[in-house]
Amino acid sequence: MRTYELMFILRPDMVEEDQDKLVSTLENQIQAAGGAVKSVERMGKRRLAYVVRNFQDGIYVLLTLEGEGGMVKEIERRLRVNEPVIKFLTVRVDEEQKRMAKIKAIRDTKVRGKGTRAAAIAAEAAVAPEPLTPASVPETTEAPTGA
């Protein structure tokens, strides 16, 4: 099972009851295809970056879902023929989540002092350098020249 984020934009004149009906229909279609809806986030009405189908505003909805590629393809097909949906985008996020979890684990080890950087600092501290004495510091006899 892969994780996807499906963002779609609805017509701004769409009634909230119709929005609820459309989202519940999509959830039922996803479950029928063997997927699962993890979350639904309604972001409200926002200004579009450019005019889409003669609309300057749109109602944004974000679905986070789990399923297979065939399920996503079918949901996208249904969104394409659905008239109130003016734009949609599906993004696979499971690979990105794995990568971010790996980076977070590496950061956590470094913060706790168990990473490679902390080990290198501890090794340098164990080998203390000789203190500088006036005899070990070379003297310069030339005066600096300015241009």
N, C-alpha and C positions, 0 to 999 in steps of 0.2 A: 504494500500500500504506500503510495506517495502522497505528499501533502501539497496542496495547491491553494493559491489565493485567487479568487474570482472577483474582480471589481467590475460592476456594471453601472451605467448611468441611465436613469429613467427620465421620461418627459417631466418637465417641471409642473405641468398642470394635472398630474396624476393624483388621484385621491388616495389618502392613506390606507383606506380599506382595500383598494385595488393593489397597492404596494404589498400589503400583508398577504393578499391572495396569491400574487405572483411569487413572492419569496417562499411561501408554503408549498406552492406547486413545484418550484425548483427543488426544495428539500425532499419532497416525495419522489421526484424523478431521480435524484441522486441516490436515495436509499433503495429505490427499485433497481438501480443499476449496480448495486453492491457497494456503494460508497457511504460515507458518513459525513455529516455537516458538523464541524467542530465549533464554529461560532458564526454569528451573523451580526455585523456592525452596520448600523444605519448612520451615515455621516451627514445626512440632511441635504438641503438645497445649497448649491454652490455655483459660482460663476464658472463657466467653461473657458478654457484658454482660447478657443476659437469657435466660431459658429458651426454647429453640427446639426444638419437637417433643419435649418432655420431656427434653432434654439440657442440662446445665449446662456441659459441656466440649465441645471440638471440636478436630479436627486441621486446622490451617490450611495451605493450599497456594496459592502465588502463581505464576501463569504469565504470562510476558511474551511476547506474540505479535504477529505482523504479518499483516495480511490485510485483506479487505474486509468491509463491513457484513453481507453475506449469510452469510458464514462465521461471524461472531460470533452471528448470529441462530440458526443451526443448532446451534452448540455450546451456546448457552443452552437451546435446546429439549431437547437431549439431557441436559443437567444437571438440568433440571426433572423429567424422568421417571426419573432415576437415583436409586434409593432411598438409598444411603449418603451422598449429598450433601444436607446439611441447609440450606445457605444458599450463595448465590453472588452476586458483583457484578462487572460488567465496566465498566471505565473507559477511555475513549480518552485517551491521554497524549501523542500526537504534537504537538498544538497547544501543550500546556504545555511540552514539550521545546524547541520552536522559540522560545517566548517567553523561557524561561530562558536559552537560548543567546544571544539578542539582548541581554538584560540583562547577561549575563556579558561580552559583547564591549564593551558601553558601559563597564562597570566597569573592564575591563582598560585601555581607552584613558585613563581618568581616572587610574588608578594610575600609568601610565607617564609622565604629564605631557603627554599629547598631546590631552587633551580640551578642551572649551570652558572649563571652570573653570580649568584650568592656564593657558590662553591669556589669560584675563581677569586672573589674578594677575600674569602676566608683563607685561601691558600696564600695569597699575597701578604695577608696580615701575619701569618705564621712565620714567614721569612721576613724579618724586620731588616730594613736597609741600614747601612752604617750611618751614624750621624755625621754631618759635615763638620770638619774642623778647618781652621784657617790654613793649615798646611795642605789639605787636600783640595782647596779651591784654587784654581789657576789664576794668576794675576794677569791683567792685560796692561801692556805698556803703551799701546798705541792710543792716541786720542781719536775720538770719532770725528770723521770729516763730514761736513755738511755741504750740500750742493747748492 
